Amino acid sequence: MTERIVLAYSGGLDTSVAIGWIAEATGAEVIAVAVDVGQGGESLETIRQRALGCGAVEAYVADARDEFANEYCMPALKANALYMDAYPLVSAISRPVIVKHLVAAARQFGATTVSHGCTGKGNDQVRFEVGIQTLGPDLKCVAPVRDLALTRDKAIAFAEAKGLPIETTKKNPFSIDQNVWGRAVETGFLEDIWNGPTKDVYEYTASPEFPPVADEVTISFREGIPVAIDGHAVTPLQAIEELNRRAGAQGVGRVDIVEDRLVGIKSREIYEAPGAMALIAAHRELENVTVEREQSRFKKTVGQRWTELVYDGQWFSPLKRSLDMFIDDTQKYVTGDIRMDLHGGRATVTGRRSDVALYDFNLATYDSGDTFDQSMARGFIEIFGLSSKVASSRDQRAGA
């Protein structure tokens, strides 16, 4: 029986060429798997037909947009996941859902190997292969660019020689990965970190320099999940899509960062994530209103570790699963409304309300009606500072 290899297929030049390249290098039949995580562009059927035209024996396509939003974007939102306090895990959270469908396709079509189009220098090779070996320990992995010497110039020559139904002449200087949670852009002139990004780098966001009139939006959450925008019920996918449109029109969510890759390289990355960044800003503020102080402080530590695990390709790890349970518990009362102004590249919170808020007006006010007993403060300060006071006295005695 001929060996079968499942290939993560995007419909672009590199993965289209990889179908024939893998077949010639290994003698295996190739099954192309395309997963829609909200990247836009061509229809899944167009991509499926192209895969078949490039030599795939089967082409499996999956509309995973709602799955991605519900099961991957929402946990990232609840964790307020920003790697290096900036990157909202655009690519990192899409890899596990793609891996899930790759492994399912391998089982369905009797494949022994899973292939991806990553290089040997990036994070995604780790995310794909750690995920694959976790969900399918018996499956092997192959990366044509890394393992079978499929360079860009060889890909163009191969496509032209074989007459593949794929555009080879388009001159795009960037490497781009996108989904509904955001868009990642790298390489080209951006690799010189002194160069500023040009207008053609951006697609999800308009320039914030000359914004339209401010857009006021109210986002309603239930247990940490957005459930309505301006009073209209939405699914997580609809919430992200609407805020991509509205926050993107105001230039919200642009990130330019030199990032620490898992493989030890520092890499310059441009991200656009208008919906993600607006939602994270709103969610953080609602947590400020509803989550108890010590729980909130510890959650920041947990959220950072969760983010690092996911960035490093450990979505399916036991530790990440345990941290999910803690984070979910903190979201029990993260219910209420956040009002924001979207304008000129900023998503600014202007109002908060919640029936389960820990904010007590009568405790907080300095006006009449104040219920805080200020006479307790003197004793509290004495006890709170006692250990420092004793240590300071010791230091002074020792110094003398």
Residue pairs with C-beta under 8 A, 6 or more apart in sequence:
2 27
2 28
2 29
3 26
3 27
3 28
3 29
3 112
3 113
4 28
4 29
4 30
4 31
4 57
4 109
4 110
4 111
4 112
4 113
5 22
5 26
5 28
5 29
5 30
5 31
5 111
5 112
5 113
5 114
5 115
5 142
6 30
6 31
6 33
6 102
6 105
6 106
6 109
6 111
6 113
6 114
6 115
7 15
7 18
7 19
7 22
7 30
7 31
7 32
7 33
7 56
7 114
7 115
7 116
8 15
8 33
8 35
8 98
8 102
8 114
8 115
8 116
8 117
8 128
9 15
9 16
9 19
9 32
9 33
9 34
9 47
9 51
9 56
9 59
10 34
10 47
10 117
11 34
11 41
11 42
11 46
11 47
11 50
11 51
12 166
13 155
13 156
13 159
13 166
13 167
13 168
14 117
14 145
14 150
14 152
14 155
15 32
15 117
16 50
16 51
16 54
16 159
16 164
16 165
16 166
17 54
17 150
17 155
17 158
17 159
17 164
17 166
18 30
18 115
18 117
18 144
18 145
18 150
19 30
19 32
19 51
19 54
19 55
19 56
20 54
20 55
20 158
20 162
20 164
21 144
21 148
21 150
21 155
21 158
22 28
22 30
22 115
22 142
22 144
22 148
23 29
23 30
23 55
25 144
25 148
26 142
28 113
29 57
30 55
30 56
30 57
30 115
31 56
31 57
31 58
31 59
31 60
31 105
31 109
31 111
32 48
32 51
32 52
32 54
32 56
32 58
32 59
32 60
33 59
33 60
33 61
33 62
33 101
33 102
33 105
34 44
34 47
34 48
34 51
34 59
34 60
34 61
34 62
35 61
35 62
35 64
35 97
35 98
35 101
36 44
36 61
36 62
36 63
36 64
36 65
37 64
37 65
37 68
37 94
37 97
37 98
37 179
37 180
38 65
38 68
38 69
38 179
38 180
38 181
38 237
38 240
38 241
39 178
39 179
39 180
40 178
44 61
44 62
44 63
45 61
47 59
47 61
48 59
48 61
49 59
50 165
50 166
51 59
52 59
53 164
53 165
54 164
54 165
54 166
58 109
60 101
60 105
60 108
60 109
62 101
64 97
64 98
64 101
65 180
65 237
66 235
66 236
66 237
67 97
68 93
68 94
68 97
68 179
68 180
68 181
68 237
69 180
69 235
69 236
69 237
69 240
70 235
70 236
70 237
71 97
72 93
72 94
72 96
72 97
72 181
73 93
73 180
73 181
73 236
73 240
73 276
74 224
74 225
74 236
75 93
75 324
75 327
76 88
76 89
76 93
76 181
76 276
76 310
77 224
77 225
77 226
77 276
77 279
77 280
77 283
78 224
78 225
78 283
78 327
78 328
78 330
78 331
78 334
79 302
79 303
79 306
79 307
79 323
79 327
80 280
80 283
80 284
80 287
80 303
81 88
81 89
81 93
81 280
81 303
81 306
81 307
81 310
82 88
82 89
82 280
82 307
83 89
83 92
83 259
83 307
83 308
83 311
84 257
84 259
84 260
86 255
86 257
86 271
87 255
87 257
87 259
87 269
87 271
87 311
88 181
88 182
88 255
88 271
88 273
88 276
88 277
88 280
89 181
89 307
89 310
89 311
90 177
90 178
90 179
90 181
90 182
90 183
90 184
90 271
90 273
90 276
91 123
91 124
91 127
91 177
91 179
91 184
92 123
92 127
92 310
92 311
92 313
93 181
93 310
93 315
94 177
94 179
94 181
95 124
95 127
95 128
95 131
95 313
95 315
96 127
96 131
96 315
96 316
98 128
99 127
99 128
99 131
99 132
99 135
100 131
100 135
102 114
102 128
102 132
103 114
103 132
103 135
103 136
103 139
105 111
106 112
106 113
106 114
106 136
106 139
107 136
111 139
112 138
112 139
112 140
113 139
113 140
113 141
113 142
114 128
114 132
114 136
114 139
114 140
114 141
114 142
115 141
115 142
115 143
115 144
116 124
116 125
116 128
116 129
116 141
116 143
117 143
117 144
117 145
118 124
118 125
118 128
118 143
118 145
118 146
119 125
119 143
119 145
119 146
120 143
120 145
120 146
121 261
121 263
121 265
122 261
122 263
122 267
123 261
123 262
123 263
123 311
123 312
123 313
125 143
125 146
126 262
126 263
126 312
126 313
127 313
127 315
128 141
128 313
129 141
129 313
130 313
130 314
130 316
131 313
131 315
131 316
132 139
132 141
133 139
133 141
134 316
134 317
135 316
142 148
144 150
145 151
156 168
158 164
159 166
159 168
160 168
173 187
173 188
173 189
174 185
174 186
174 187
174 188
174 190
174 201
175 185
175 186
175 187
175 188
176 183
176 184
176 185
177 183
177 184
178 184
178 203
178 204
180 237
180 240
180 241
180 244
180 275
181 240
181 273
181 275
181 276
182 204
182 253
182 271
182 272
182 273
182 274
182 275
182 276
183 203
183 204
183 271
183 272
183 273
184 269
184 270
184 271
185 197
185 201
185 269
185 270
185 271
185 272
186 267
186 268
186 269
186 270
189 195
190 197
190 201
190 268
190 270
191 268
193 258
193 268
197 256
197 270
199 207
201 270
202 254
202 270
202 272
203 272
204 244
204 248
204 253
204 272
204 273
204 274
205 248
205 251
205 252
205 253
205 254
205 272
205 274
206 248
206 249
206 250
206 251
207 251
208 250
208 251
208 252
208 254
208 344
208 345
208 346
209 251
211 249
211 250
211 251
211 343
211 344
211 345
212 249
212 250
213 343
214 250
214 341
214 342
214 343
214 344
215 246
215 247
215 249
215 250
215 341
215 342
215 343
216 339
216 340
216 341
216 342
216 350
217 229
217 230
217 243
217 246
217 278
217 339
217 340
217 342
218 229
218 230
218 231
218 337
218 338
218 339
218 340
218 351
219 226
219 228
219 229
219 239
219 243
219 278
219 279
219 282
219 337
219 338
219 340
220 226
220 227
220 228
220 229
220 231
220 336
220 337
221 227
221 282
221 283
221 286
221 334
221 335
221 336
221 337
221 338
222 335
223 331
223 332
223 333
223 334
223 335
224 283
224 331
224 334
225 236
225 331
226 234
226 236
226 239
226 279
226 282
227 233
227 234
227 239
228 234
229 238
229 239
229 242
229 243
234 242
239 275
239 279
240 275
240 276
240 279
241 275
242 275
243 274
243 275
243 278
243 279
244 274
244 275
246 274
246 342
247 253
247 274
247 275
247 277
247 278
247 342
247 347
248 272
248 274
248 275
249 342
250 274
250 342
250 343
250 344
250 345
250 346
251 344
251 345
252 274
252 277
252 278
252 342
252 345
252 346
252 347
253 271
253 272
253 273
253 274
253 275
253 276
253 277
253 278
253 347
254 270
254 271
254 272
254 345
255 269
255 270
255 271
255 272
255 273
255 277
256 268
256 269
256 270
256 271
257 268
257 269
257 271
258 266
258 267
258 268
258 269
259 266
259 267
259 268
259 269
260 266
261 267
262 311
262 312
262 313
277 347
278 340
278 342
278 347
281 340
281 347
281 349
282 338
282 340
282 347
282 349
283 334
283 338
285 338
285 349
285 352
286 334
286 336
286 338
286 352
286 354
287 296
287 299
287 330
287 334
288 296
288 352
289 336
289 352
289 354
289 357
289 358
289 359
290 333
290 334
290 335
290 336
290 354
290 356
290 357
290 358
291 299
291 330
291 333
291 334
291 358
292 358
295 330
296 330
299 326
299 327
299 330
302 323
302 326
302 327
303 327
305 319
305 323
306 320
306 323
306 324
306 327
309 315
309 317
309 319
309 320
309 323
310 320
314 320
333 354
333 356
335 354
335 355
335 356
336 352
336 353
336 354
336 355
336 356
336 357
337 351
337 352
337 353
337 354
338 349
338 351
338 352
339 349
339 350
339 351
339 352
340 347
340 348
340 349
340 350
341 347
341 348
341 350
352 359
360 371
362 369
362 370
362 371
363 370
363 371
363 372
